[in-house]
C-alpha cells in the first residue's frame, strides 16, 4: 500500500487589523486573493498545478457570500482552472481548511493544495449574537431549543460559565491578557512574525503606499489598572471584559500543502508534517470544553504524550480558554502561546486557524523545536486540534 504524507511547504499571513482599522478598505475576496497570490509567488509553484483551494470563512454573507474562496482565486489572478471551496467550522474554519487539505493529500485526491482563511469583520455585517444581551439568532431550530430547554446562549455568556466551572478569577484573566500583549509585542520586536507577513498597504488601490508590517491590535503598554476597572460585558457579577476577550478583526492567511514525495520531486522544501488532526464536540451550552477532548484525541492518534509537545497554541477567544487548557493538562507557561494570541493580535474568525498554524510553524523553526499542537474552540461546542512535526 502506498503511504502518502502531507507536508507544509509554505505559509503566509497578513497583519491582523482592528475592525474599522488598517485593513478595513480591503474587500475580503481581494484580501484573501492578495494573500494567495503572495503565497504562490513566494513558493514558486506553477499555479495551474494547484488541485484545490480550501478557505475557512465564518460570516458567509454580504461581501463574503457565494463561495468566497472561488472569488479570491479569481481576484488573485490564478488560472480559471483552479477550483475552490469555502468551509465553516466557526472559529476553527481556517484550521479545518488545513485539515481537509492535508487529508485530501493523504487520501491521494490532491498533490498540491492551498488551505487558507479570511474574515473582514469591518466590511461584513455582524450577527446580533455578538451583542451582549441579544437574543439567539435564527439558526437555532425549535427542536434544538426544546432539547436544551432554553439554556443555549451565545459564546460571551458561555465564557462566564467556563470561568465559574474552572474557577478562573478576574485577576487571572486580566493577567493572562496583559501577558498576551507583552508576548506579542516582544515577538514583533524580535522579528518573529516578519518572514510570514504578506506585504500589504492600507489602500488596496495604492500598492506603493505605506506598508503595514505589524498586527494593529497589540498594545505597547497594557495597563493592568485600567483593565481591572473595566465593566464586565455579559454578567454584572462576571469576569469577562473587552480586555480579556479576543479582538474583532480583519485578516487572511494561507498555507501550501503537498504530498511529501511530490514536493521533493518538484523542488519544494517540506517544512513540517502532520502527525494528527482531530475534531471533537461537547456541551453546546458551556461551548469551550471540546478543546480538551480534541487534544486528547490528537495526542492518541499521534502516539504522543502532553510532555512530548514543545509548543502549544490555544486560541484566545477568551482568556479563560487557554487558562482552562493549561490547568487541565498542566502545561508550563513557557510552552503556551509564547508569542501571544488573539487577545492581543486579534481574531478574524475564519482566518485565525490558518494564522495560528503559520505562527506555530515559524516559531518551531525559529526555536529549533520539534512538535507543536494547536487547538481552537468553536461556537456551539466543537473544536479542532492539530499536531505538526517540524522537518
ZATIKE-118503 format. One line per 10 residues: number of its first residue (from 1); their letters; for each residue x, y, z of N, C-alpha, C. Coordinates in steps of 0.02 Angstrom, whole numbers. Layout:
<volos>
NUM) A) X,Y,Z,X,Y,Z,X,Y,Z; ...
</volos>
This chain:
<volos>
1) XXXXXXXXXX) 42,-60,0,0,0,0,44,62,0; 28,110,-42,65,172,-46,45,217,12; 94,241,49,81,288,104,100,358,82; 53,403,85,65,472,67,67,516,130; 114,562,131,123,605,189,111,677,169; 67,710,206,52,781,193,101,825,230; 129,874,195,178,919,225,160,992,208; 182,1036,251,176,1108,238,239,1131,204; 232,1164,147,292,1188,111,296,1264,112; 242,1299,127,244,1372,131,185,1396,172
11) XXXXXXXXXX) 193,1452,205,139,1480,247,149,1555,254; 96,1592,244,99,1665,249,35,1691,281; 37,1752,304,-23,1785,330,-17,1860,323; -74,1893,323,-73,1965,326,-62,1986,398; -41,2048,410,-50,2076,477,-125,2074,494; -141,2072,557,-211,2073,578,-230,2145,595; -285,2167,566,-308,2236,577,-368,2239,623; -374,2293,659,-433,2304,700,-494,2317,657; -552,2302,683,-614,2319,647,-616,2395,636; -626,2414,573,-626,2485,556,-557,2515,550
21) XXXXXXXXXX) -505,2471,551,-436,2495,553,-401,2487,486; -338,2466,489,-292,2472,433,-310,2428,374; -348,2374,383,-367,2331,327,-440,2338,308; -474,2387,337,-546,2392,329,-567,2411,258; -521,2440,218,-539,2457,149,-536,2398,102; -507,2343,123,-498,2286,80,-562,2244,77; -588,2232,17,-641,2183,8,-612,2115,28; -648,2074,66,-618,2011,90,-595,1964,35; -630,1964,-22,-607,1921,-78,-540,1945,-104; -530,2010,-106,-466,2037,-129,-412,2028,-76
31) XXXXXXXXXX) -431,2032,-12,-383,2022,42,-356,1950,40; -401,1902,32,-378,1833,27,-342,1822,-39; -368,1851,-94,-335,1844,-159,-264,1870,-157; -254,1927,-126,-186,1956,-119,-141,1907,-80; -168,1875,-29,-129,1828,11,-113,1765,-30; -160,1740,-68,-148,1682,-111,-94,1697,-164; -99,1755,-194,-51,1775,-245,20,1775,-216; 26,1804,-156,92,1807,-125,117,1737,-107; 73,1694,-83,92,1625,-66,119,1589,-127; 83,1594,-182,103,1559,-243,168,1587,-270
41) XXXXXXXXXX) 175,1653,-273,236,1684,-298,296,1666,-254; 285,1667,-190,340,1653,-143,363,1580,-149; 316,1534,-159,334,1463,-163,365,1445,-230; 348,1482,-282,374,1468,-348,338,1412,-384; 281,1389,-359,245,1335,-393,209,1362,-455; 199,1318,-502,159,1335,-561,86,1335,-539; 52,1393,-544,-17,1398,-518,-65,1346,-546; -55,1326,-607,-102,1279,-638,-97,1209,-608; -45,1196,-568,-38,1130,-536,-74,1126,-469; -104,1180,-447,-141,1180,-383,-206,1142,-393
51) XXXXXXXXXX) -217,1090,-353,-275,1047,-362,-339,1078,-333; -332,1118,-281,-391,1148,-250,-369,1203,-202; -415,1246,-186,-406,1297,-134,-464,1290,-85; -448,1279,-22,-499,1269,30,-493,1327,79; -546,1366,86,-543,1426,128,-593,1421,185; -571,1441,244,-615,1449,301,-643,1519,304; -707,1525,317,-740,1590,324,-804,1578,365; -817,1622,413,-874,1612,458,-935,1652,437; -925,1716,428,-983,1760,412,-995,1759,337; -1026,1705,313,-1033,1694,241,-1096,1728,214
61) XXXXXXXXXX) -1096,1794,219,-1150,1834,190,-1120,1900,166; -1160,1941,133,-1136,2005,107,-1073,1994,65; -1020,2029,80,-958,2025,39,-924,1957,44; -943,1916,91,-912,1851,99,-958,1793,80; -1008,1808,40,-1056,1757,20,-1034,1722,-44; -1071,1670,-63,-1064,1639,-128,-995,1611,-142; -968,1572,-94,-904,1538,-102,-847,1588,-112; -829,1623,-59,-777,1674,-63,-710,1645,-86; -698,1582,-74,-635,1551,-96,-627,1557,-172; -680,1544,-209,-677,1548,-282,-666,1620,-304
71) XXXXXXXXXX) -699,1667,-272,-689,1738,-290,-617,1760,-275; -588,1733,-221,-519,1751,-205,-470,1722,-256; -483,1662,-280,-441,1632,-332,-440,1676,-394; -499,1699,-414,-503,1742,-473,-473,1810,-460; -483,1836,-399,-453,1900,-381,-377,1897,-383; -351,1839,-363,-278,1830,-361,-246,1824,-430; -287,1817,-482,-261,1807,-549,-237,1736,-561; -257,1689,-519,-238,1620,-530,-278,1592,-589; -255,1538,-620,-290,1511,-679,-363,1495,-662; -406,1506,-711,-477,1490,-702,-489,1416,-687
81) XXXXXXXXXX) -440,1375,-703,-446,1302,-694,-437,1281,-621; -416,1328,-578,-405,1311,-507,-471,1314,-469; -495,1257,-444,-559,1257,-407,-550,1284,-336; -606,1296,-302,-602,1321,-234,-668,1307,-198; -663,1301,-132,-722,1288,-91,-714,1323,-24; -769,1344,6,-769,1378,70,-801,1334,123; -769,1331,182,-795,1289,236,-807,1332,298; -852,1308,340,-870,1344,402,-871,1295,460; -821,1299,503,-824,1267,568,-814,1321,621; -849,1376,611,-847,1433,656,-774,1455,667
91) XXXXXXXXXX) -754,1469,728,-687,1497,739,-631,1452,715; -645,1388,707,-594,1341,683,-595,1330,608; -629,1374,571,-637,1363,499,-570,1361,462; -525,1406,478,-460,1406,445,-420,1344,461; -425,1320,523,-391,1259,542,-423,1198,509; -489,1199,503,-523,1144,469,-505,1142,395; -496,1200,364,-474,1202,294,-407,1166,286; -362,1178,334,-297,1144,333,-306,1069,340; -349,1048,386,-360,976,396,-388,944,334; -438,976,303,-466,947,242,-413,943,187
101) XXXXXXXXXX) -371,993,182,-318,993,131,-269,936,143; -246,930,205,-198,877,222,-229,808,212; -291,801,233,-324,736,225,-333,719,151; -347,769,110,-353,758,38,-288,735,7; -232,763,30,-166,741,7,-153,669,29; -167,655,92,-154,587,117,-196,535,83; -257,554,62,-302,508,28,-285,499,-46; -242,541,-73,-224,537,-143,-266,580,-189; -311,621,-161,-353,665,-202,-314,726,-226; -265,747,-188,-225,807,-204,-151,789,-202
111) XXXXXXXXXX) -113,823,-245,-40,826,-238,-18,892,-209; -55,945,-227,-37,1013,-206,-101,1052,-195; -110,1080,-135,-173,1112,-118,-159,1171,-72; -199,1222,-77,-194,1280,-32,-250,1276,20; -231,1284,83,-279,1292,137,-273,1363,164; -328,1395,176,-324,1466,193,-385,1488,233; -387,1551,251,-445,1577,286,-446,1653,281; -505,1681,288,-513,1754,283,-574,1775,324; -571,1836,350,-629,1867,380,-619,1943,380; -667,1978,354,-668,2051,362,-727,2068,407
121) XXXXXXXXXX) -712,2080,470,-764,2097,517,-779,2172,515; -742,2207,471,-757,2277,456,-810,2283,402; -802,2244,349,-845,2252,291,-909,2211,295; -909,2157,333,-967,2113,335,-1007,2127,399; -1072,2132,392,-1114,2147,450,-1109,2093,503; -1108,2114,565,-1100,2068,621,-1168,2041,643; -1173,1977,659,-1236,1950,683,-1254,1978,751; -1319,1979,766,-1343,2008,829,-1315,1972,889; -1299,1908,881,-1275,1868,938,-1210,1895,967; -1174,1937,928,-1113,1966,954,-1126,2020,1005
131) XXXXXXXXXX) -1186,2044,1010,-1203,2099,1055,-1226,2070,1122; -1201,2098,1177,-1223,2073,1243,-1298,2079,1252; -1329,2026,1276,-1400,2027,1289,-1444,2014,1230; -1413,2005,1171,-1453,1995,1110,-1484,1925,1112; -1543,1916,1081,-1574,1850,1078,-1535,1805,1031; -1546,1740,1037,-1514,1693,992,-1538,1705,920; -1495,1689,873,-1510,1701,803,-1557,1648,774; -1576,1656,711,-1624,1612,679,-1596,1544,661; -1531,1533,671,-1501,1468,654,-1522,1413,703; -1550,1431,759,-1571,1381,808,-1642,1358,792
141) XXXXXXXXXX) -1650,1293,776,-1715,1266,761,-1755,1251,825; -1820,1248,819,-1863,1235,878,-1846,1172,916; -1828,1119,880,-1813,1056,915,-1749,1060,955; -1699,1095,927,-1637,1105,965,-1650,1146,1028; -1688,1200,1020,-1703,1242,1078,-1742,1203,1130; -1788,1161,1107,-1827,1121,1153,-1783,1070,1190; -1735,1041,1153,-1690,992,1183,-1653,1021,1242; -1632,1084,1236,-1592,1115,1289,-1633,1163,1333; -1698,1160,1325,-1744,1193,1372,-1726,1267,1384; -1709,1301,1329,-1695,1372,1333,-1629,1391,1365
151) XXXXXXXXXX) -1584,1342,1373,-1520,1356,1407,-1464,1373,1358; -1475,1368,1293,-1423,1386,1245,-1411,1461,1246; -1349,1480,1233,-1332,1551,1236,-1273,1565,1190; -1260,1629,1178,-1203,1649,1137,-1138,1635,1175; -1081,1641,1140,-1017,1623,1171,-998,1669,1229; -1016,1733,1224,-998,1779,1278,-1025,1756,1345; -1091,1747,1351,-1117,1721,1415,-1089,1653,1434; -1075,1611,1384,-1045,1546,1399,-976,1553,1430; -940,1605,1412,-874,1615,1441,-878,1622,1517; -934,1651,1541,-942,1658,1613,-955,1590,1646
161) XXXXXXXXXX) -990,1546,1611,-999,1478,1636,-932,1442,1642; -889,1451,1592,-822,1422,1594,-782,1451,1652; -784,1517,1659,-747,1548,1714,-768,1519,1782; -833,1509,1788,-859,1483,1852,-840,1410,1862; -848,1369,1810,-835,1297,1817,-761,1284,1833; -717,1321,1800,-645,1308,1809,-613,1356,1859; -655,1393,1895,-632,1437,1949,-578,1485,1926; -591,1517,1870,-545,1567,1843,-564,1636,1869; -518,1669,1901,-532,1733,1931,-522,1790,1881; -553,1847,1895,-544,1906,1853,-470,1925,1850
171) XXXXXXXXXX) -435,1919,1906,-364,1936,1908,-323,1891,1862; -339,1827,1861,-304,1781,1817,-317,1797,1743; -380,1811,1727,-398,1826,1658,-363,1889,1634; -363,1941,1676,-331,2004,1657,-255,1996,1651; -226,1959,1698,-153,1948,1696,-133,1910,1633; -173,1860,1614,-158,1824,1552,-163,1870,1492; -210,1915,1492,-219,1962,1436,-160,2010,1431; -137,2034,1487,-76,2076,1487,-18,2037,1458; -12,1975,1479,42,1932,1453,37,1922,1378; -25,1915,1352,-34,1906,1280,-7,1966,1242
181) XXXXXXXXXX) -24,2026,1265,2,2086,1232,78,2091,1238; 103,2078,1297,176,2083,1307,214,2034,1264; 188,1973,1259,223,1923,1219,217,1938,1144; 159,1961,1122,151,1979,1051,194,2038,1032; 200,2086,1078,243,2144,1065,316,2123,1062; 337,2080,1108,406,2056,1108,421,2016,1045; 374,1973,1024,384,1934,963,389,1980,902; 348,2031,900,350,2079,845,418,2114,843; 441,2137,902,505,2171,906,564,2126,887; 557,2061,902,611,2014,887,609,1989,815
191) XXXXXXXXXX) 558,2011,777,553,1990,707,525,1921,698; 490,1894,749,464,1826,744,411,1819,691; 376,1874,675,322,1871,626,343,1897,557; 402,1924,552,422,1962,492,418,1920,429; 448,1861,430,453,1821,369,386,1795,344; 338,1789,388,274,1761,367,226,1813,341; 241,1877,351,195,1931,334,190,1944,259; 130,1950,234,117,1970,165,127,2045,159; 166,2069,110,172,2141,100,104,2170,81; 81,2220,117,14,2247,104,10,2319,127
201) XXXXXXXXXX) -32,2357,93,-42,2427,111,-115,2437,132; -128,2492,167,-196,2505,190,-244,2517,133; -220,2550,80,-261,2565,22,-250,2511,-31; -300,2470,-44,-291,2416,-93,-277,2441,-164; -291,2505,-176,-280,2533,-243,-213,2570,-248; -174,2568,-195,-109,2602,-195,-56,2554,-170; -31,2511,-213,20,2462,-192,86,2494,-172; 94,2558,-188,156,2593,-170,147,2634,-105; 90,2627,-73,78,2663,-11,118,2635,47; 107,2663,105,144,2641,164,127,2568,180
211) XXXXXXXXXX) 178,2528,188,168,2457,201,148,2446,274; 100,2401,284,80,2381,351,122,2320,369; 159,2325,423,207,2272,439,195,2238,506; 144,2259,543,133,2231,610,59,2226,625; 41,2182,670,-28,2175,692,-50,2238,729; -110,2261,712,-133,2326,736,-157,2326,808; -180,2269,833,-213,2269,898,-167,2263,957; -103,2249,946,-56,2240,1002,-45,2306,1038; -54,2306,1104,-44,2366,1144,28,2367,1171; 60,2423,1164,130,2429,1186,136,2429,1262
221) XXXXXXXXXX) 89,2462,1294,91,2465,1368,22,2449,1396; 2,2387,1397,-63,2370,1427,-63,2388,1501; -115,2422,1522,-119,2448,1590,-162,2402,1632; -133,2364,1679,-172,2318,1720,-226,2354,1761; -212,2415,1783,-261,2451,1823,-322,2470,1782; -310,2491,1720,-366,2507,1676,-407,2444,1660; -372,2389,1648,-406,2325,1637,-451,2308,1696; -424,2316,1755,-461,2298,1815,-523,2341,1825; -521,2402,1797,-577,2448,1805,-632,2440,1753; -621,2399,1702,-671,2390,1650,-732,2352,1677
231) XXXXXXXXXX) -790,2370,1652,-851,2334,1670,-853,2267,1634; -882,2219,1667,-893,2154,1634,-947,2163,1581; -946,2118,1531,-988,2127,1472,-1051,2085,1475; -1046,2025,1499,-1102,1977,1491,-1138,1961,1556; -1113,1984,1612,-1146,1973,1677,-1120,2026,1725; -1165,2053,1765,-1145,2106,1811,-1092,2082,1861; -1099,2022,1883,-1050,1994,1931,-1001,1947,1896; -992,1957,1829,-949,1913,1790,-876,1932,1792; -838,1902,1745,-765,1912,1744,-739,1928,1674; -780,1916,1623,-760,1929,1554,-770,2002,1536
241) XXXXXXXXXX) -717,2033,1510,-721,2103,1488,-694,2109,1417; -699,2168,1389,-671,2180,1322,-596,2170,1321; -563,2177,1377,-490,2172,1379,-466,2100,1384; -507,2055,1411,-484,1985,1417,-520,1939,1369; -546,1968,1315,-576,1930,1260,-541,1949,1196; -549,1907,1144,-515,1921,1080,-544,1983,1047; -502,2013,1004,-522,2074,969,-558,2057,903; -607,2098,886,-642,2093,822,-596,2121,768; -584,2082,715,-527,2098,672,-538,2079,599; -489,2099,557,-486,2082,487,-419,2046,473
251) XXXXXXXXXX) -420,1997,428,-357,1965,411,-367,1905,365; -311,1881,339,-310,1821,297,-244,1784,307; -245,1719,294,-185,1678,299,-192,1619,252; -135,1591,231,-138,1536,183,-76,1491,190; -87,1426,181,-33,1377,183,-35,1334,120; 24,1318,95,30,1273,37,48,1204,63; 6,1156,48,13,1088,74,22,1040,16; 68,993,23,84,947,-32,98,877,-7; 93,829,-51,119,762,-38,195,768,-34; 225,736,16,297,745,27,338,724,-34
261) XXXXXXXXXX) 322,667,-63,359,644,-121,351,693,-179; 290,717,-189,278,766,-242,319,829,-230; 320,853,-168,358,913,-152,431,905,-169; 460,849,-149,531,838,-162,545,831,-236; 499,800,-273,509,792,-346,505,859,-382; 471,909,-352,461,972,-386,500,1029,-353; 550,1013,-315,595,1063,-287,565,1104,-231; 514,1077,-198,484,1112,-141,512,1082,-76; 524,1124,-27,554,1101,35,500,1088,88; 491,1026,109,443,1013,163,468,1044,229
271) XXXXXXXXXX) 424,1081,262,443,1115,324,415,1081,386; 358,1050,379,328,1014,435,280,961,408; 271,908,446,223,857,427,167,854,479; 110,828,458,53,823,503,57,756,540; 57,760,607,56,699,647,-14,679,668; -59,728,675,-127,711,693,-173,771,680; -235,755,663,-288,805,655,-351,776,685; -384,813,727,-444,787,759,-497,841,763; -558,817,770,-615,861,785,-654,828,841; -683,870,885,-721,844,942,-780,889,955
281) XXXXXXXXXX) -828,864,992,-886,904,1011,-906,886,1082; -932,937,1118,-952,927,1187,-1012,972,1202; -1020,992,1262,-1077,1031,1286,-1086,1096,1246; -1142,1105,1211,-1153,1166,1173,-1174,1225,1216; -1185,1214,1280,-1203,1269,1325,-1140,1304,1350; -1094,1266,1378,-1031,1297,1400,-985,1311,1340; -989,1269,1288,-959,1280,1222,-884,1271,1215; -845,1279,1268,-772,1284,1260,-733,1221,1278; -765,1171,1308,-727,1115,1335,-705,1064,1282; -731,1069,1221,-712,1020,1170,-639,1024,1151
291) XXXXXXXXXX) -605,1080,1165,-533,1083,1152,-496,1030,1192; -521,1013,1249,-489,961,1291,-497,893,1258; -556,878,1234,-569,814,1201,-531,809,1135; -531,863,1096,-495,862,1032,-421,851,1042; -394,881,1095,-323,873,1109,-307,802,1129; -348,772,1171,-336,703,1191,-339,657,1130; -386,668,1085,-392,627,1025,-330,634,981; -306,696,972,-248,708,930,-185,676,959; -176,681,1025,-118,650,1057,-120,575,1049; -179,546,1055,-185,473,1047,-168,452,976
301) XXXXXXXXXX) -193,488,926,-178,471,856,-103,478,843; -73,531,870,-2,543,857,43,498,899; 14,462,948,51,420,994,103,461,1032; 79,518,1057,121,564,1095,87,579,1162; 127,601,1209,102,625,1273,105,701,1275; 70,731,1322,72,804,1329,144,828,1337; 184,790,1373,253,810,1386,296,811,1324; 274,776,1271,313,773,1209,304,837,1167; 252,875,1179,238,934,1139,281,992,1163; 314,1024,1116,359,1079,1133,323,1146,1137
311) XXXXXXXXXX) 274,1157,1094,237,1220,1092,163,1207,1084; 123,1243,1124,51,1239,1119,23,1306,1097; -23,1305,1049,-61,1364,1030,-135,1350,1043; -163,1387,1090,-234,1379,1107,-267,1446,1094; -316,1447,1050,-345,1511,1031,-375,1549,1090; -358,1612,1093,-381,1655,1147,-447,1689,1128; -497,1649,1113,-563,1678,1102,-583,1718,1163; -571,1689,1221,-575,1721,1286,-514,1697,1325; -488,1740,1368,-427,1721,1404,-437,1657,1444; -499,1643,1464,-513,1583,1503,-500,1518,1466
321) XXXXXXXXXX) -502,1519,1400,-494,1456,1363,-423,1428,1370; -370,1466,1355,-303,1439,1366,-288,1426,1440; -317,1466,1485,-306,1454,1556,-338,1388,1577; -399,1375,1553,-432,1311,1566,-389,1253,1540; -365,1261,1478,-324,1210,1445,-259,1198,1485; -227,1252,1504,-165,1247,1542,-175,1211,1608; -230,1227,1642,-245,1196,1706,-260,1121,1698; -297,1104,1645,-318,1035,1634,-258,990,1618; -211,1014,1579,-156,972,1555,-90,987,1591; -88,1037,1634,-26,1053,1669,28,1079,1623
331) XXXXXXXXXX) 10,1124,1578,57,1150,1528,102,1203,1559; 167,1197,1553,211,1251,1577,198,1316,1540; 206,1371,1576,191,1436,1547,235,1452,1487; 296,1426,1486,342,1442,1431,330,1400,1369; 277,1358,1370,258,1320,1310,193,1343,1279; 157,1387,1313,89,1404,1293,85,1475,1264; 62,1478,1200,52,1543,1167,111,1589,1179; 169,1566,1159,232,1600,1176,239,1668,1142; 202,1678,1087,205,1742,1052,139,1780,1057; 102,1768,1111,37,1800,1119,-16,1764,1077
341) XXXXXXXXXX) -76,1793,1077,-130,1761,1041,-184,1811,1023; -244,1787,1015,-298,1827,987,-321,1885,1031; -308,1881,1097,-323,1938,1140,-283,1999,1117; -220,1988,1098,-177,2043,1077,-176,2052,1001; -169,1997,965,-161,2001,892,-227,2014,857; -281,1984,883,-347,1991,852,-371,1924,826; -436,1921,812,-468,1857,794,-515,1867,735; -487,1873,673,-530,1872,614,-554,1801,603; -614,1787,621,-639,1720,635,-614,1665,588; -629,1671,524,-613,1618,477,-540,1609,462
351) XXXXXXXXXX) -499,1660,476,-428,1656,459,-385,1636,518; -411,1638,579,-369,1629,638,-335,1561,639; -369,1508,620,-337,1442,621,-278,1438,575; -283,1467,516,-226,1468,469,-171,1515,494; -191,1571,524,-141,1618,552,-102,1584,608; -138,1551,654,-104,1519,710,-56,1464,688; -77,1424,638,-34,1370,614,28,1398,580; 19,1454,544,77,1488,514,125,1511,569; 98,1542,621,140,1565,677,174,1506,711; 137,1451,722,165,1393,756,221,1362,716
361) XXXXXXXXXX) 212,1355,651,264,1328,608,327,1370,611; 318,1435,604,377,1480,604,412,1481,672; 374,1476,726,406,1475,792,442,1410,806; 416,1353,782,452,1290,787,519,1296,751; 519,1326,693,581,1335,655,628,1384,690; 600,1438,715,642,1490,747,675,1463,810; 639,1422,847,665,1397,911,700,1330,905; 695,1299,846,727,1234,837,691,1177,872; 626,1188,887,588,1136,923,553,1090,873; 524,1036,899,501,983,855,425,980,847
371) XXXXXXXXXX) 388,972,903,316,960,900,277,1022,921; 224,1037,883,179,1090,902,107,1066,899; 67,1086,948,-4,1069,950,-45,1132,950; -96,1134,908,-141,1191,903,-213,1168,913; -251,1207,951,-322,1191,958,-363,1255,963; -424,1251,937,-469,1309,935,-539,1287,957; -567,1324,1005,-637,1314,1023,-682,1346,971; -742,1318,964,-787,1341,912,-858,1347,939; -896,1393,912,-964,1404,935,-1004,1340,933; -1048,1332,981,-1094,1275,987,-1061,1211,1010
381) XXXXXXXXXX) -998,1217,1036,-969,1160,1070,-925,1114,1031; -895,1136,976,-849,1093,940,-778,1122,945; -729,1083,922,-659,1104,924,-617,1063,876; -563,1091,854,-513,1057,814,-447,1055,851; -407,1004,838,-338,1002,862,-293,975,807; -234,1002,801,-185,982,750,-117,977,782; -82,924,767,-12,917,789,33,914,728; 83,958,726,131,957,671,200,943,699; 242,915,656,312,900,674,358,935,624; 401,977,651,449,1012,607,497,962,576
391) X) 509,971,511,554,926,474,623,959,471
</volos>
